[in-house]
Amino acid sequence: MERRCFRYFTLADFREEEAFLARMHREGWRFVRVGGIGLYHFARCAPEEYVYRLDFRPETGDEAAYLRMFEDYGWEFLQNFNHGWYYFRRRKAEDGEEEIFSDAASRVEMLRRVCRRFALCLALLALLPLYWFWLVRGTAAALPVGVCYLGLVLALAAWLTSIFHKLRRLAREAEHPLPDGR
């Protein structure tokens, strides 16, 4: 039996996404894959305690060695989504070790990779209004449609900037973890 559900998580919400996948597994739904924007596929399973983790690594060519490293530490590779997000899971350990990163520096580096990719997206978004204005210059629709379009782009940029700030906050927190390691 298969179940599909829609959930939307931003780049900065990867911890919430991991918790969602673990909760679904506890409820008897094993994560199979995510497709499109937020369409999650699950298969029926026995309710179990599993830990799900995501890692962001832009494709660099030696994917086999990268996946083998996680496999050596007991993580099951599930999916590479959107050219960089890798999904892993493993049975919850009795010793409480649930992280795929061995130290804070590794976690910070992953968050920095996400921030760099996201900053590139913001820069490209900033160029869209200039291109659009170049296309409609001199037409009667240029001013009213341009104002609406600019408002939409500014709202989208504000939303994306808030995501970027959350990512930066997560990176700062990873640099200085709490005494319990979180």
VMD Tcl script that builds the backbone (N, CA, C; Angstrom):
set m [mol new atoms 546]
animate dup $m
set s [atomselect $m all]
$s set {name element resname resid chain x y z} {
  {N N MET 1 A 0.843 -1.171 0.000}
  {CA C MET 1 A 0.000 0.000 0.000}
  {C C MET 1 A 0.891 1.237 0.000}
  {N N GLU 2 A 0.539 2.209 -0.800}
  {CA C GLU 2 A 1.320 3.436 -0.903}
  {C C GLU 2 A 0.476 4.632 -0.486}
  {N N ARG 3 A 1.155 5.591 0.094}
  {CA C ARG 3 A 0.486 6.824 0.527}
  {C C ARG 3 A 1.286 8.000 -0.010}
  {N N ARG 4 A 0.580 8.993 -0.491}
  {CA C ARG 4 A 1.215 10.229 -0.956}
  {C C ARG 4 A 0.666 11.376 -0.142}
  {N N CYS 5 A 1.533 12.307 0.166}
  {CA C CYS 5 A 1.052 13.507 0.837}
  {C C CYS 5 A 1.924 14.683 0.433}
  {N N PHE 6 A 1.335 15.846 0.521}
  {CA C PHE 6 A 2.036 17.076 0.162}
  {C C PHE 6 A 2.472 17.795 1.425}
  {N N ARG 7 A 3.745 18.109 1.502}
  {CA C ARG 7 A 4.305 18.935 2.569}
  {C C ARG 7 A 5.340 19.834 1.914}
  {N N TYR 8 A 5.347 21.071 2.311}
  {CA C TYR 8 A 6.319 21.999 1.733}
  {C C TYR 8 A 7.313 22.415 2.802}
  {N N PHE 9 A 8.594 22.213 2.514}
  {CA C PHE 9 A 9.671 22.632 3.390}
  {C C PHE 9 A 10.637 23.487 2.579}
  {N N THR 10 A 11.096 24.574 3.146}
  {CA C THR 10 A 12.095 25.389 2.472}
  {C C THR 10 A 13.473 24.783 2.726}
  {N N LEU 11 A 14.479 25.350 2.091}
  {CA C LEU 11 A 15.847 24.879 2.298}
  {C C LEU 11 A 16.242 24.924 3.765}
  {N N ALA 12 A 15.757 25.927 4.462}
  {CA C ALA 12 A 16.129 26.108 5.862}
  {C C ALA 12 A 15.339 25.206 6.804}
  {N N ASP 13 A 14.345 24.513 6.298}
  {CA C ASP 13 A 13.493 23.671 7.140}
  {C C ASP 13 A 13.886 22.195 7.092}
  {N N PHE 14 A 15.137 21.909 6.763}
  {CA C PHE 14 A 15.523 20.506 6.606}
  {C C PHE 14 A 15.394 19.728 7.910}
  {N N ARG 15 A 15.596 20.371 9.059}
  {CA C ARG 15 A 15.433 19.662 10.345}
  {C C ARG 15 A 13.962 19.290 10.556}
  {N N GLU 16 A 13.055 20.187 10.202}
  {CA C GLU 16 A 11.627 19.892 10.311}
  {C C GLU 16 A 11.231 18.767 9.365}
  {N N GLU 17 A 11.853 18.751 8.183}
  {CA C GLU 17 A 11.574 17.687 7.217}
  {C C GLU 17 A 12.064 16.338 7.759}
  {N N GLU 18 A 13.243 16.318 8.377}
  {CA C GLU 18 A 13.754 15.086 8.975}
  {C C GLU 18 A 12.809 14.568 10.065}
  {N N ALA 19 A 12.311 15.486 10.898}
  {CA C ALA 19 A 11.383 15.100 11.973}
  {C C ALA 19 A 10.074 14.557 11.387}
  {N N PHE 20 A 9.592 15.178 10.305}
  {CA C PHE 20 A 8.372 14.718 9.642}
  {C C PHE 20 A 8.543 13.286 9.128}
  {N N LEU 21 A 9.673 13.003 8.475}
  {CA C LEU 21 A 9.910 11.665 7.934}
  {C C LEU 21 A 10.015 10.629 9.051}
  {N N ALA 22 A 10.679 10.985 10.158}
  {CA C ALA 22 A 10.790 10.063 11.297}
  {C C ALA 22 A 9.424 9.802 11.921}
  {N N ARG 23 A 8.596 10.844 12.033}
  {CA C ARG 23 A 7.255 10.688 12.603}
  {C C ARG 23 A 6.404 9.766 11.722}
  {N N MET 24 A 6.493 9.945 10.408}
  {CA C MET 24 A 5.729 9.087 9.500}
  {C C MET 24 A 6.165 7.627 9.657}
  {N N HIS 25 A 7.457 7.385 9.823}
  {CA C HIS 25 A 7.951 6.014 9.998}
  {C C HIS 25 A 7.429 5.431 11.311}
  {N N ARG 26 A 7.401 6.232 12.371}
  {CA C ARG 26 A 6.840 5.772 13.655}
  {C C ARG 26 A 5.373 5.420 13.521}
  {N N GLU 27 A 4.682 6.090 12.605}
  {CA C GLU 27 A 3.260 5.826 12.383}
  {C C GLU 27 A 3.023 4.704 11.373}
  {N N GLY 28 A 4.100 4.083 10.873}
  {CA C GLY 28 A 3.952 2.951 9.965}
  {C C GLY 28 A 4.020 3.294 8.492}
  {N N TRP 29 A 4.649 4.417 8.153}
  {CA C TRP 29 A 4.802 4.815 6.758}
  {C C TRP 29 A 6.271 5.102 6.479}
  {N N ARG 30 A 6.904 4.214 5.724}
  {CA C ARG 30 A 8.316 4.316 5.378}
  {C C ARG 30 A 8.474 5.233 4.165}
  {N N PHE 31 A 9.380 6.199 4.279}
  {CA C PHE 31 A 9.656 7.128 3.183}
  {C C PHE 31 A 10.226 6.377 1.991}
  {N N VAL 32 A 9.661 6.638 0.814}
  {CA C VAL 32 A 10.139 6.024 -0.420}
  {C C VAL 32 A 10.884 7.061 -1.256}
  {N N ARG 33 A 10.230 8.206 -1.485}
  {CA C ARG 33 A 10.859 9.264 -2.282}
  {C C ARG 33 A 10.040 10.531 -2.183}
  {N N VAL 34 A 10.653 11.621 -2.579}
  {CA C VAL 34 A 9.960 12.886 -2.714}
  {C C VAL 34 A 10.096 13.289 -4.173}
  {N N GLY 35 A 9.018 13.781 -4.737}
  {CA C GLY 35 A 9.032 14.186 -6.131}
  {C C GLY 35 A 8.399 15.554 -6.278}
  {N N GLY 36 A 8.787 16.248 -7.316}
  {CA C GLY 36 A 8.240 17.578 -7.526}
  {C C GLY 36 A 8.538 18.470 -6.339}
  {N N ILE 37 A 7.640 19.341 -6.033}
  {CA C ILE 37 A 7.818 20.231 -4.890}
  {C C ILE 37 A 6.909 19.756 -3.778}
  {N N GLY 38 A 7.472 18.948 -2.887}
  {CA C GLY 38 A 6.748 18.556 -1.691}
  {C C GLY 38 A 5.791 17.395 -1.802}
  {N N LEU 39 A 5.858 16.576 -2.828}
  {CA C LEU 39 A 4.993 15.402 -2.937}
  {C C LEU 39 A 5.768 14.191 -2.437}
  {N N TYR 40 A 5.438 13.758 -1.228}
  {CA C TYR 40 A 6.137 12.664 -0.569}
  {C C TYR 40 A 5.402 11.357 -0.802}
  {N N HIS 41 A 6.182 10.311 -1.074}
  {CA C HIS 41 A 5.645 8.970 -1.283}
  {C C HIS 41 A 6.110 8.087 -0.130}
  {N N PHE 42 A 5.166 7.342 0.444}
  {CA C PHE 42 A 5.451 6.455 1.566}
  {C C PHE 42 A 4.886 5.074 1.267}
  {N N ALA 43 A 5.506 4.058 1.843}
  {CA C ALA 43 A 5.014 2.678 1.744}
  {C C ALA 43 A 4.667 2.201 3.147}
  {N N ARG 44 A 3.653 1.367 3.244}
  {CA C ARG 44 A 3.214 0.820 4.531}
  {C C ARG 44 A 4.327 -0.047 5.124}
  {N N CYS 45 A 4.561 0.075 6.422}
  {CA C CYS 45 A 5.573 -0.731 7.105}
  {C C CYS 45 A 5.168 -0.881 8.569}
  {N N ALA 46 A 5.907 -1.693 9.285}
  {CA C ALA 46 A 5.672 -1.807 10.730}
  {C C ALA 46 A 6.187 -0.520 11.384}
  {N N PRO 47 A 5.447 0.021 12.331}
  {CA C PRO 47 A 5.924 1.230 13.017}
  {C C PRO 47 A 7.254 0.953 13.729}
  {N N GLU 48 A 8.262 1.736 13.394}
  {CA C GLU 48 A 9.593 1.573 13.978}
  {C C GLU 48 A 10.216 2.936 14.207}
  {N N GLU 49 A 11.236 2.949 15.064}
  {CA C GLU 49 A 11.974 4.181 15.336}
  {C C GLU 49 A 13.147 4.279 14.367}
  {N N TYR 50 A 13.037 5.182 13.421}
  {CA C TYR 50 A 14.112 5.446 12.472}
  {C C TYR 50 A 14.492 6.908 12.557}
  {N N VAL 51 A 15.742 7.191 12.232}
  {CA C VAL 51 A 16.254 8.556 12.160}
  {C C VAL 51 A 16.480 8.872 10.696}
  {N N TYR 52 A 16.003 10.009 10.264}
  {CA C TYR 52 A 16.213 10.471 8.896}
  {C C TYR 52 A 17.114 11.689 8.938}
  {N N ARG 53 A 18.050 11.759 8.005}
  {CA C ARG 53 A 18.937 12.910 7.911}
  {C C ARG 53 A 19.097 13.297 6.451}
  {N N LEU 54 A 19.244 14.612 6.243}
  {CA C LEU 54 A 19.486 15.157 4.919}
  {C C LEU 54 A 20.862 15.799 4.911}
  {N N ASP 55 A 21.531 15.676 3.786}
  {CA C ASP 55 A 22.820 16.335 3.597}
  {C C ASP 55 A 22.764 17.033 2.255}
  {N N PHE 56 A 23.325 18.216 2.201}
  {CA C PHE 56 A 23.370 18.954 0.945}
  {C C PHE 56 A 24.793 18.908 0.425}
  {N N ARG 57 A 24.931 18.356 -0.765}
  {CA C ARG 57 A 26.245 18.244 -1.394}
  {C C ARG 57 A 26.039 18.358 -2.894}
  {N N PRO 58 A 26.428 19.503 -3.469}
  {CA C PRO 58 A 26.316 19.607 -4.929}
  {C C PRO 58 A 27.115 18.493 -5.585}
  {N N GLU 59 A 26.588 17.975 -6.669}
  {CA C GLU 59 A 27.217 16.836 -7.328}
  {C C GLU 59 A 28.618 17.202 -7.797}
  {N N THR 60 A 29.589 16.402 -7.374}
  {CA C THR 60 A 30.981 16.689 -7.708}
  {C C THR 60 A 31.639 15.555 -8.475}
  {N N GLY 61 A 30.932 14.484 -8.709}
  {CA C GLY 61 A 31.482 13.420 -9.528}
  {C C GLY 61 A 31.788 12.128 -8.795}
  {N N ASP 62 A 32.264 12.180 -7.550}
  {CA C ASP 62 A 32.610 10.954 -6.838}
  {C C ASP 62 A 31.491 10.577 -5.866}
  {N N GLU 63 A 30.295 10.417 -6.408}
  {CA C GLU 63 A 29.131 10.106 -5.594}
  {C C GLU 63 A 29.241 8.732 -4.939}
  {N N ALA 64 A 29.854 7.766 -5.615}
  {CA C ALA 64 A 29.959 6.412 -5.064}
  {C C ALA 64 A 30.757 6.408 -3.756}
  {N N ALA 65 A 31.873 7.124 -3.712}
  {CA C ALA 65 A 32.684 7.183 -2.488}
  {C C ALA 65 A 31.927 7.912 -1.380}
  {N N TYR 66 A 31.230 8.958 -1.752}
  {CA C TYR 66 A 30.430 9.723 -0.788}
  {C C TYR 66 A 29.365 8.827 -0.151}
  {N N LEU 67 A 28.629 8.094 -0.967}
  {CA C LEU 67 A 27.572 7.210 -0.453}
  {C C LEU 67 A 28.154 6.039 0.337}
  {N N ARG 68 A 29.297 5.527 -0.092}
  {CA C ARG 68 A 29.947 4.422 0.615}
  {C C ARG 68 A 30.353 4.864 2.031}
  {N N MET 69 A 30.797 6.113 2.166}
  {CA C MET 69 A 31.181 6.613 3.482}
  {C C MET 69 A 29.995 6.574 4.444}
  {N N PHE 70 A 28.822 7.014 3.985}
  {CA C PHE 70 A 27.633 6.981 4.837}
  {C C PHE 70 A 27.199 5.553 5.123}
  {N N GLU 71 A 27.298 4.701 4.117}
  {CA C GLU 71 A 26.932 3.292 4.302}
  {C C GLU 71 A 27.832 2.639 5.350}
  {N N ASP 72 A 29.107 2.991 5.349}
  {CA C ASP 72 A 30.051 2.446 6.330}
  {C C ASP 72 A 29.654 2.815 7.760}
  {N N TYR 73 A 28.982 3.927 7.921}
  {CA C TYR 73 A 28.539 4.358 9.249}
  {C C TYR 73 A 27.096 3.936 9.554}
  {N N GLY 74 A 26.528 3.081 8.687}
  {CA C GLY 74 A 25.218 2.512 8.967}
  {C C GLY 74 A 24.032 3.275 8.399}
  {N N TRP 75 A 24.283 4.258 7.546}
  {CA C TRP 75 A 23.184 5.034 6.962}
  {C C TRP 75 A 22.758 4.432 5.630}
  {N N GLU 76 A 21.470 4.315 5.443}
  {CA C GLU 76 A 20.907 3.806 4.188}
  {C C GLU 76 A 20.604 5.005 3.287}
  {N N PHE 77 A 21.167 4.998 2.085}
  {CA C PHE 77 A 20.906 6.064 1.114}
  {C C PHE 77 A 19.522 5.849 0.515}
  {N N LEU 78 A 18.730 6.919 0.453}
  {CA C LEU 78 A 17.370 6.814 -0.065}
  {C C LEU 78 A 17.197 7.510 -1.404}
  {N N GLN 79 A 17.695 8.733 -1.517}
  {CA C GLN 79 A 17.426 9.497 -2.726}
  {C C GLN 79 A 18.323 10.719 -2.802}
  {N N ASN 80 A 18.677 11.097 -4.026}
  {CA C ASN 80 A 19.298 12.387 -4.299}
  {C C ASN 80 A 18.212 13.233 -4.936}
  {N N PHE 81 A 17.824 14.295 -4.265}
  {CA C PHE 81 A 16.716 15.119 -4.738}
  {C C PHE 81 A 17.213 16.502 -5.119}
  {N N ASN 82 A 16.766 16.990 -6.248}
  {CA C ASN 82 A 17.017 18.355 -6.682}
  {C C ASN 82 A 18.504 18.662 -6.798}
  {N N HIS 83 A 19.264 17.720 -7.282}
  {CA C HIS 83 A 20.696 17.901 -7.555}
  {C C HIS 83 A 21.478 18.410 -6.352}
  {N N GLY 84 A 21.358 17.721 -5.240}
  {CA C GLY 84 A 22.178 18.120 -4.114}
  {C C GLY 84 A 21.703 17.655 -2.752}
  {N N TRP 85 A 20.392 17.449 -2.573}
  {CA C TRP 85 A 19.888 17.005 -1.272}
  {C C TRP 85 A 19.886 15.492 -1.241}
  {N N TYR 86 A 20.665 14.919 -0.320}
  {CA C TYR 86 A 20.755 13.482 -0.155}
  {C C TYR 86 A 19.968 13.077 1.082}
  {N N TYR 87 A 19.107 12.081 0.914}
  {CA C TYR 87 A 18.266 11.575 2.007}
  {C C TYR 87 A 18.844 10.259 2.509}
  {N N PHE 88 A 19.001 10.163 3.847}
  {CA C PHE 88 A 19.526 8.969 4.488}
  {C C PHE 88 A 18.623 8.588 5.657}
  {N N ARG 89 A 18.688 7.313 6.032}
  {CA C ARG 89 A 17.992 6.879 7.244}
  {C C ARG 89 A 18.740 5.703 7.852}
  {N N ARG 90 A 18.468 5.507 9.134}
  {CA C ARG 90 A 18.954 4.317 9.823}
  {C C ARG 90 A 18.101 4.120 11.068}
  {N N ARG 91 A 18.110 2.892 11.542}
  {CA C ARG 91 A 17.372 2.559 12.761}
  {C C ARG 91 A 17.925 3.404 13.904}
  {N N LYS 92 A 17.036 3.881 14.760}
  {CA C LYS 92 A 17.460 4.723 15.877}
  {C C LYS 92 A 18.435 3.940 16.756}
  {N N ALA 93 A 19.580 4.529 17.034}
  {CA C ALA 93 A 20.631 3.857 17.803}
  {C C ALA 93 A 20.333 3.916 19.291}
  {N N GLU 94 A 20.700 2.860 19.971}
  {CA C GLU 94 A 20.484 2.821 21.413}
  {C C GLU 94 A 21.412 3.766 22.153}
  {N N ASP 95 A 22.561 4.093 21.544}
  {CA C ASP 95 A 23.508 4.990 22.206}
  {C C ASP 95 A 23.141 6.462 22.017}
  {N N GLY 96 A 22.058 6.715 21.269}
  {CA C GLY 96 A 21.590 8.081 21.075}
  {C C GLY 96 A 22.293 8.829 19.964}
  {N N GLU 97 A 23.244 8.217 19.295}
  {CA C GLU 97 A 23.961 8.878 18.206}
  {C C GLU 97 A 23.057 8.915 16.969}
  {N N GLU 98 A 22.671 10.125 16.596}
  {CA C GLU 98 A 21.718 10.258 15.500}
  {C C GLU 98 A 22.187 11.198 14.400}
  {N N GLU 99 A 23.385 11.701 14.484}
  {CA C GLU 99 A 23.866 12.664 13.499}
  {C C GLU 99 A 24.707 11.990 12.435}
  {N N ILE 100 A 24.632 12.536 11.227}
  {CA C ILE 100 A 25.488 12.041 10.157}
  {C C ILE 100 A 26.813 12.794 10.146}
  {N N PHE 101 A 26.869 13.899 10.860}
  {CA C PHE 101 A 28.099 14.672 10.920}
  {C C PHE 101 A 28.853 14.326 12.190}
  {N N SER 102 A 30.141 14.134 12.065}
  {CA C SER 102 A 30.943 13.739 13.212}
  {C C SER 102 A 31.326 14.921 14.095}
  {N N ASP 103 A 31.219 16.138 13.564}
  {CA C ASP 103 A 31.596 17.307 14.357}
  {C C ASP 103 A 30.839 18.541 13.871}
  {N N ALA 104 A 30.930 19.607 14.647}
  {CA C ALA 104 A 30.235 20.854 14.313}
  {C C ALA 104 A 30.762 21.448 13.012}
  {N N ALA 105 A 32.047 21.314 12.738}
  {CA C ALA 105 A 32.629 21.890 11.524}
  {C C ALA 105 A 32.000 21.283 10.263}
  {N N SER 106 A 31.723 19.978 10.280}
  {CA C SER 106 A 31.085 19.324 9.128}
  {C C SER 106 A 29.675 19.857 8.922}
  {N N ARG 107 A 28.942 20.040 10.006}
  {CA C ARG 107 A 27.575 20.568 9.924}
  {C C ARG 107 A 27.591 21.996 9.394}
  {N N VAL 108 A 28.529 22.804 9.865}
  {CA C VAL 108 A 28.645 24.192 9.410}
  {C C VAL 108 A 28.966 24.231 7.924}
  {N N GLU 109 A 29.872 23.364 7.476}
  {CA C GLU 109 A 30.233 23.346 6.060}
  {C C GLU 109 A 29.035 22.976 5.196}
  {N N MET 110 A 28.198 22.031 5.638}
  {CA C MET 110 A 26.996 21.678 4.885}
  {C C MET 110 A 26.063 22.879 4.782}
  {N N LEU 111 A 25.869 23.584 5.892}
  {CA C LEU 111 A 24.988 24.754 5.873}
  {C C LEU 111 A 25.559 25.862 4.995}
  {N N ARG 112 A 26.843 26.004 4.966}
  {CA C ARG 112 A 27.462 27.008 4.082}
  {C C ARG 112 A 27.256 26.656 2.609}
  {N N ARG 113 A 27.317 25.361 2.283}
  {CA C ARG 113 A 27.051 24.951 0.897}
  {C C ARG 113 A 25.623 25.317 0.499}
  {N N VAL 114 A 24.665 25.103 1.422}
  {CA C VAL 114 A 23.273 25.462 1.149}
  {C C VAL 114 A 23.158 26.970 0.965}
  {N N CYS 115 A 23.802 27.745 1.833}
  {CA C CYS 115 A 23.742 29.210 1.741}
  {C C CYS 115 A 24.315 29.708 0.423}
  {N N ARG 116 A 25.426 29.136 -0.025}
  {CA C ARG 116 A 26.025 29.567 -1.294}
  {C C ARG 116 A 25.080 29.299 -2.458}
  {N N ARG 117 A 24.464 28.115 -2.474}
  {CA C ARG 117 A 23.530 27.790 -3.554}
  {C C ARG 117 A 22.324 28.734 -3.522}
  {N N PHE 118 A 21.858 29.014 -2.307}
  {CA C PHE 118 A 20.692 29.873 -2.151}
  {C C PHE 118 A 21.011 31.309 -2.550}
  {N N ALA 119 A 22.201 31.796 -2.216}
  {CA C ALA 119 A 22.613 33.152 -2.593}
  {C C ALA 119 A 22.658 33.285 -4.110}
  {N N LEU 120 A 23.091 32.251 -4.791}
  {CA C LEU 120 A 23.102 32.270 -6.251}
  {C C LEU 120 A 21.681 32.403 -6.796}
  {N N CYS 121 A 20.729 31.685 -6.201}
  {CA C CYS 121 A 19.325 31.781 -6.622}
  {C C CYS 121 A 18.783 33.192 -6.399}
  {N N LEU 122 A 19.116 33.804 -5.271}
  {CA C LEU 122 A 18.672 35.178 -4.998}
  {C C LEU 122 A 19.253 36.146 -6.016}
  {N N ALA 123 A 20.509 35.975 -6.371}
  {CA C ALA 123 A 21.135 36.856 -7.359}
  {C C ALA 123 A 20.442 36.736 -8.713}
  {N N LEU 124 A 20.131 35.523 -9.118}
  {CA C LEU 124 A 19.432 35.328 -10.391}
  {C C LEU 124 A 18.032 35.933 -10.348}
  {N N LEU 125 A 17.368 35.811 -9.208}
  {CA C LEU 125 A 16.039 36.391 -9.050}
  {C C LEU 125 A 16.091 37.914 -9.190}
  {N N ALA 126 A 17.153 38.529 -8.704}
  {CA C ALA 126 A 17.292 39.977 -8.795}
  {C C ALA 126 A 17.422 40.447 -10.238}
  {N N LEU 127 A 17.901 39.593 -11.126}
  {CA C LEU 127 A 18.063 39.956 -12.534}
  {C C LEU 127 A 16.761 39.853 -13.334}
  {N N LEU 128 A 15.795 39.080 -12.857}
  {CA C LEU 128 A 14.548 38.883 -13.607}
  {C C LEU 128 A 13.788 40.183 -13.896}
  {N N PRO 129 A 13.594 41.082 -12.920}
  {CA C PRO 129 A 12.850 42.316 -13.242}
  {C C PRO 129 A 13.533 43.152 -14.313}
  {N N LEU 130 A 14.859 43.183 -14.298}
  {CA C LEU 130 A 15.571 43.956 -15.320}
  {C C LEU 130 A 15.297 43.381 -16.705}
  {N N TYR 131 A 15.330 42.091 -16.843}
  {CA C TYR 131 A 15.056 41.449 -18.120}
  {C C TYR 131 A 13.617 41.715 -18.569}
  {N N TRP 132 A 12.685 41.600 -17.621}
  {CA C TRP 132 A 11.282 41.794 -17.969}
  {C C TRP 132 A 11.048 43.237 -18.428}
  {N N PHE 133 A 11.609 44.193 -17.704}
  {CA C PHE 133 A 11.442 45.598 -18.104}
  {C C PHE 133 A 12.059 45.862 -19.473}
  {N N TRP 134 A 13.120 45.192 -19.806}
  {CA C TRP 134 A 13.730 45.346 -21.123}
  {C C TRP 134 A 12.775 44.843 -22.207}
  {N N LEU 135 A 12.048 43.770 -21.928}
  {CA C LEU 135 A 11.136 43.193 -22.914}
  {C C LEU 135 A 9.911 44.066 -23.165}
  {N N VAL 136 A 9.363 44.717 -22.127}
  {CA C VAL 136 A 8.103 45.458 -22.286}
  {C C VAL 136 A 8.305 46.965 -22.375}
  {N N ARG 137 A 9.527 47.430 -22.466}
  {CA C ARG 137 A 9.768 48.870 -22.515}
  {C C ARG 137 A 9.011 49.498 -23.672}
  {N N GLY 138 A 8.426 50.647 -23.400}
  {CA C GLY 138 A 7.736 51.403 -24.434}
  {C C GLY 138 A 6.322 50.941 -24.748}
  {N N THR 139 A 5.782 49.929 -24.096}
  {CA C THR 139 A 4.414 49.488 -24.350}
  {C C THR 139 A 3.486 50.095 -23.313}
  {N N ALA 140 A 2.192 50.095 -23.613}
  {CA C ALA 140 A 1.203 50.665 -22.694}
  {C C ALA 140 A 1.095 49.843 -21.409}
  {N N ALA 141 A 1.381 48.585 -21.486}
  {CA C ALA 141 A 1.255 47.717 -20.316}
  {C C ALA 141 A 2.471 47.779 -19.405}
  {N N ALA 142 A 3.495 48.456 -19.841}
  {CA C ALA 142 A 4.757 48.432 -19.099}
  {C C ALA 142 A 4.609 48.922 -17.664}
  {N N LEU 143 A 3.952 50.053 -17.454}
  {CA C LEU 143 A 3.888 50.617 -16.104}
  {C C LEU 143 A 2.980 49.819 -15.172}
  {N N PRO 144 A 1.687 49.578 -15.501}
  {CA C PRO 144 A 0.845 48.855 -14.536}
  {C C PRO 144 A 1.293 47.412 -14.289}
  {N N VAL 145 A 1.645 46.719 -15.343}
  {CA C VAL 145 A 2.077 45.341 -15.177}
  {C C VAL 145 A 3.446 45.306 -14.498}
  {N N GLY 146 A 4.285 46.257 -14.826}
  {CA C GLY 146 A 5.607 46.334 -14.215}
  {C C GLY 146 A 5.530 46.557 -12.718}
  {N N VAL 147 A 4.608 47.418 -12.284}
  {CA C VAL 147 A 4.453 47.675 -10.848}
  {C C VAL 147 A 3.979 46.407 -10.138}
  {N N CYS 148 A 3.009 45.706 -10.720}
  {CA C CYS 148 A 2.527 44.453 -10.126}
  {C C CYS 148 A 3.640 43.408 -10.087}
  {N N TYR 149 A 4.347 43.297 -11.170}
  {CA C TYR 149 A 5.428 42.319 -11.250}
  {C C TYR 149 A 6.526 42.645 -10.239}
  {N N LEU 150 A 6.881 43.911 -10.145}
  {CA C LEU 150 A 7.909 44.321 -9.202}
  {C C LEU 150 A 7.476 44.038 -7.765}
  {N N GLY 151 A 6.204 44.289 -7.450}
  {CA C GLY 151 A 5.686 43.974 -6.121}
  {C C GLY 151 A 5.779 42.492 -5.818}
  {N N LEU 152 A 5.443 41.669 -6.801}
  {CA C LEU 152 A 5.536 40.223 -6.639}
  {C C LEU 152 A 6.978 39.786 -6.419}
  {N N VAL 153 A 7.885 40.318 -7.208}
  {CA C VAL 153 A 9.298 39.964 -7.081}
  {C C VAL 153 A 9.844 40.417 -5.727}
  {N N LEU 154 A 9.454 41.611 -5.263}
  {CA C LEU 154 A 9.916 42.095 -3.960}
  {C C LEU 154 A 9.386 41.221 -2.820}
  {N N ALA 155 A 8.121 40.807 -2.910}
  {CA C ALA 155 A 7.559 39.922 -1.887}
  {C C ALA 155 A 8.289 38.582 -1.883}
  {N N LEU 156 A 8.545 38.044 -3.058}
  {CA C LEU 156 A 9.266 36.783 -3.170}
  {C C LEU 156 A 10.694 36.935 -2.637}
  {N N ALA 157 A 11.334 38.041 -2.966}
  {CA C ALA 157 A 12.697 38.276 -2.478}
  {C C ALA 157 A 12.718 38.398 -0.957}
  {N N ALA 158 A 11.706 39.045 -0.367}
  {CA C ALA 158 A 11.643 39.165 1.095}
  {C C ALA 158 A 11.481 37.779 1.728}
  {N N TRP 159 A 10.627 36.949 1.139}
  {CA C TRP 159 A 10.422 35.593 1.654}
  {C C TRP 159 A 11.720 34.783 1.545}
  {N N LEU 160 A 12.375 34.854 0.400}
  {CA C LEU 160 A 13.614 34.110 0.206}
  {C C LEU 160 A 14.730 34.628 1.116}
  {N N THR 161 A 14.744 35.926 1.355}
  {CA C THR 161 A 15.732 36.497 2.265}
  {C C THR 161 A 15.520 35.989 3.686}
  {N N SER 162 A 14.257 35.837 4.094}
  {CA C SER 162 A 13.996 35.297 5.437}
  {C C SER 162 A 14.499 33.857 5.547}
  {N N ILE 163 A 14.364 33.087 4.481}
  {CA C ILE 163 A 14.891 31.723 4.469}
  {C C ILE 163 A 16.412 31.759 4.572}
  {N N PHE 164 A 17.041 32.671 3.834}
  {CA C PHE 164 A 18.492 32.803 3.871}
  {C C PHE 164 A 18.973 33.155 5.275}
  {N N HIS 165 A 18.270 34.058 5.958}
  {CA C HIS 165 A 18.655 34.430 7.319}
  {C C HIS 165 A 18.496 33.248 8.291}
  {N N LYS 166 A 17.474 32.432 8.074}
  {CA C LYS 166 A 17.313 31.246 8.921}
  {C C LYS 166 A 18.465 30.273 8.703}
  {N N LEU 167 A 18.883 30.113 7.451}
  {CA C LEU 167 A 20.025 29.253 7.162}
  {C C LEU 167 A 21.289 29.772 7.843}
  {N N ARG 168 A 21.495 31.068 7.796}
  {CA C ARG 168 A 22.680 31.655 8.442}
  {C C ARG 168 A 22.621 31.467 9.952}
  {N N ARG 169 A 21.421 31.593 10.537}
  {CA C ARG 169 A 21.278 31.384 11.978}
  {C C ARG 169 A 21.598 29.938 12.332}
  {N N LEU 170 A 21.119 29.000 11.507}
  {CA C LEU 170 A 21.429 27.586 11.737}
  {C C LEU 170 A 22.937 27.336 11.658}
  {N N ALA 171 A 23.598 28.007 10.722}
  {CA C ALA 171 A 25.051 27.844 10.600}
  {C C ALA 171 A 25.763 28.391 11.834}
  {N N ARG 172 A 25.314 29.543 12.337}
  {CA C ARG 172 A 25.923 30.104 13.554}
  {C C ARG 172 A 25.702 29.175 14.741}
  {N N GLU 173 A 24.495 28.611 14.855}
  {CA C GLU 173 A 24.213 27.677 15.952}
  {C C GLU 173 A 25.062 26.419 15.835}
  {N N ALA 174 A 25.309 25.964 14.602}
  {CA C ALA 174 A 26.130 24.770 14.413}
  {C C ALA 174 A 27.585 25.043 14.790}
  {N N GLU 175 A 28.040 26.278 14.584}
  {CA C GLU 175 A 29.412 26.628 14.974}
  {C C GLU 175 A 29.592 26.602 16.480}
  {N N HIS 176 A 28.514 26.905 17.206}
  {CA C HIS 176 A 28.562 26.955 18.665}
  {C C HIS 176 A 27.449 26.082 19.233}
  {N N PRO 177 A 27.621 24.754 19.184}
  {CA C PRO 177 A 26.541 23.860 19.658}
  {C C PRO 177 A 26.297 24.001 21.154}
  {N N LEU 178 A 25.085 23.616 21.534}
  {CA C LEU 178 A 24.731 23.603 22.954}
  {C C LEU 178 A 25.543 22.520 23.670}
  {N N PRO 179 A 25.631 22.579 24.997}
  {CA C PRO 179 A 26.420 21.567 25.735}
  {C C PRO 179 A 25.989 20.127 25.452}
  {N N ASP 180 A 24.698 19.907 25.122}
  {CA C ASP 180 A 24.253 18.537 24.861}
  {C C ASP 180 A 24.519 18.100 23.416}
  {N N GLY 181 A 25.197 18.973 22.623}
  {CA C GLY 181 A 25.581 18.601 21.257}
  {C C GLY 181 A 24.617 18.999 20.187}
  {N N ARG 182 A 23.462 19.592 20.532}
  {CA C ARG 182 A 22.490 19.974 19.510}
  {C C ARG 182 A 22.844 21.294 18.888}
}
mol reanalyze $m
mol bondsrecalc $m
mol representation Tube
mol addrep $m
